[in-house]
Amino acid sequence: MSSGVLIILIAVVVIVVVAVALGVLVARRGRGLRSRFGPEYDRTVAQHHGDVKAAEKDLDERVRRYGDLKVEAPSAEDRRRYAAEWARIQEEFVDSPTRAVADAEALLGRLAQERGFPAGSSEEQLAALSVHHPHHLDSYRRIRGVAQGADGRRSSTEELRETLVQAHEFFAVLSGERRGDKAGRLGARGGRHASHTDTQHSDIARGSQS
């Protein structure tokens, strides 16, 4: 075998090895992003019309921009204040479900900003939250859509109740009432408080049916 042919064969082998290595790295990166972002990964792929490469580039950019964002932990006094505001909203629901949902959406936006996330109703805020709270972001998007009338129709009382109950999980994590793990499950900081919250949601359910 001539030296020229040997050099060509070695070059081909090197190219194949490099291609395989890059493929493995890309696959691992994709699995890492899917694990980190959960449902937000699939949503982003759909948003990019199935273009996985574009979606992962989008998610990578979010991590680069917001991964090191300094998120302030709420003090015990802040947690009590937030809990009191949410309790007032739950009581308000019985007489004015639409207003209660709007107030809850505003509270979540304000709470996120106070924790250190970008302000208000901006897409930037959603992008930052998706990096730190991807497993709870759907409930925030839903209550924003309902509160702002994004679908152009009037929601039923039952839909408003479900929206508020789901949004409470995100509120609980943001306010420090509960801690969200990587799988998106919730762990209560205090059993008694969690039980009280469940009781309040039961009261909303009964009130919406009366």
C-alpha positions in Angstrom: 0.0 0.0 0.0 1.4 3.3 -1.0 2.0 6.1 1.6 -0.5 8.3 -0.3 -3.3 5.8 0.1 -2.4 5.2 3.7 -2.6 8.9 4.4 -6.0 9.1 2.8 -7.3 6.2 4.8 -6.0 7.7 8.1 -7.6 11.0 7.2 -10.9 9.2 6.5 -10.8 7.4 9.8 -10.0 10.7 11.7 -13.0 12.4 10.0 -15.3 9.5 10.9 -14.1 9.5 14.5 -14.5 13.2 14.9 -18.0 13.1 13.3 -19.0 10.3 15.7 -17.6 12.2 18.7 -19.5 15.4 17.7 -22.7 13.4 17.2 -22.3 12.0 20.8 -21.7 15.4 22.2 -24.7 16.9 20.4 -26.9 14.0 21.6 -25.7 14.5 25.2 -26.3 18.2 25.0 -29.9 17.5 23.7 -30.6 15.1 26.6 -29.2 17.6 29.0 -31.4 20.4 27.8 -34.5 18.1 27.7 -33.8 17.0 31.3 -33.2 20.6 32.5 -36.2 22.2 30.7 -38.7 19.4 30.7 -42.0 20.5 29.1 -40.4 23.8 28.1 -38.0 21.8 25.8 -41.0 20.3 23.9 -42.7 23.6 23.8 -39.7 25.4 22.4 -39.2 22.7 19.7 -42.9 23.2 18.7 -42.4 26.9 18.7 -39.6 26.4 16.2 -41.8 24.2 14.0 -40.0 21.0 14.9 -36.5 22.4 14.2 -34.6 20.8 17.1 -31.3 22.5 16.3 -32.9 25.9 16.4 -34.8 25.1 19.6 -31.7 23.9 21.4 -29.9 27.0 20.2 -32.7 29.1 21.8 -32.5 27.2 25.1 -28.7 27.4 25.2 -29.0 31.2 24.7 -31.4 31.4 27.7 -29.0 29.4 29.9 -26.1 31.7 28.8 -28.1 34.8 29.6 -30.0 33.9 32.7 -28.3 30.9 34.2 -26.2 33.0 36.6 -29.1 35.4 37.4 -29.0 36.3 41.0 -32.4 35.3 42.4 -33.1 36.7 45.9 -34.5 34.3 48.5 -37.6 35.8 50.2 -37.3 36.5 53.9 -39.7 35.0 56.4 -41.5 38.3 56.6 -41.8 38.4 52.8 -43.2 34.9 52.7 -45.9 35.9 55.3 -46.8 38.9 53.2 -47.0 36.9 50.0 -49.1 34.3 51.7 -51.5 36.9 53.1 -51.9 38.4 49.6 -52.6 35.0 48.1 -55.1 34.2 50.8 -56.9 37.5 50.1 -57.1 36.5 46.4 -58.5 33.1 47.2 -61.2 34.8 49.3 -61.9 37.3 46.6 -62.5 34.4 44.1 -65.8 33.5 45.7 -67.4 36.8 44.8 -65.3 37.8 41.8 -63.5 34.9 40.0 -62.3 37.0 37.1 -60.9 39.8 39.3 -59.2 37.2 41.6 -57.4 35.6 38.6 -56.3 39.0 37.3 -55.0 39.9 40.8 -53.2 36.6 41.1 -51.5 37.1 37.7 -50.4 40.6 38.7 -49.0 39.2 42.1 -47.0 36.5 40.3 -45.5 39.1 38.0 -44.6 41.4 40.8 -43.3 38.6 42.9 -41.0 37.4 40.1 -39.7 40.9 39.7 -39.0 41.2 43.4 -37.1 37.9 43.4 -34.8 39.4 40.7 -36.3 38.3 37.4 -36.9 40.8 34.6 -39.9 43.0 34.9 -43.6 42.4 34.4 -45.2 41.1 31.3 -42.1 40.9 29.1 -41.0 37.9 27.1 -37.6 38.4 28.8 -39.2 37.5 32.1 -40.6 34.3 30.7 -37.3 33.4 29.2 -35.5 33.9 32.5 -38.1 32.0 34.5 -37.9 29.1 32.0 -34.3 28.6 33.0 -35.0 28.6 36.8 -38.6 27.3 36.9 -39.3 25.4 33.7 -41.6 22.8 35.3 -44.0 25.4 36.6 -44.0 27.9 33.8 -47.1 26.5 32.0 -49.3 27.5 34.9 -47.9 31.0 34.7 -48.5 31.2 31.0 -52.0 29.9 31.4 -53.0 32.5 34.1 -51.4 35.3 32.0 -53.4 34.2 29.0 -56.7 34.0 31.0 -56.1 37.3 32.8 -55.3 39.1 29.6 -58.0 37.5 27.6 -55.5 36.1 25.1 -57.9 33.6 23.6 -60.6 36.2 23.1 -63.3 34.3 25.0 -64.8 34.4 28.5 -63.6 31.6 30.8 -66.1 29.7 32.9 -65.9 29.8 36.7 -64.6 26.3 36.7 -61.8 27.2 34.2 -60.9 30.2 36.4 -60.8 28.0 39.5 -58.5 25.4 37.8 -56.3 28.2 36.5 -55.9 29.7 40.0 -55.3 26.3 41.7 -52.6 25.5 39.1 -51.0 28.9 39.4 -50.7 28.4 43.2 -48.0 25.7 42.6 -45.9 28.3 40.8 -46.7 30.9 43.5 -45.6 28.4 46.2 -42.2 28.0 44.6 -41.6 31.7 43.8 -42.6 32.8 47.3 -40.5 30.2 49.0 -43.5 28.5 50.5 -42.4 25.3 48.8 -39.3 24.0 47.1 -39.5 22.6 43.5 -37.1 19.8 42.6 -35.6 19.0 39.2 -38.6 16.9 38.3 -41.0 19.7 39.0 -42.5 18.1 42.1 -43.2 20.1 45.1 -41.9 19.7 48.7 -43.7 21.6 51.4 -41.6 23.7 53.8 -44.2 23.1 56.5 -46.8 20.4 56.6 -49.4 22.5 58.5 -49.2 25.4 56.0 -49.5 23.0 53.0 -52.6 21.5 54.6 -54.1 24.9 55.2 -53.5 25.8 51.5 -55.2 22.6 50.4 -58.2 23.5 52.6 -58.4 26.9 51.0 -58.5 25.4 47.5 -61.3 23.1 48.7 -63.1 26.2 49.9 -62.7 27.8 46.4 -64.1 24.6 44.8 -67.1 24.7 47.0 -67.6 28.4 46.5 -67.5 28.1 42.7 -70.2 25.5 42.8 -72.6 27.4 45.1 
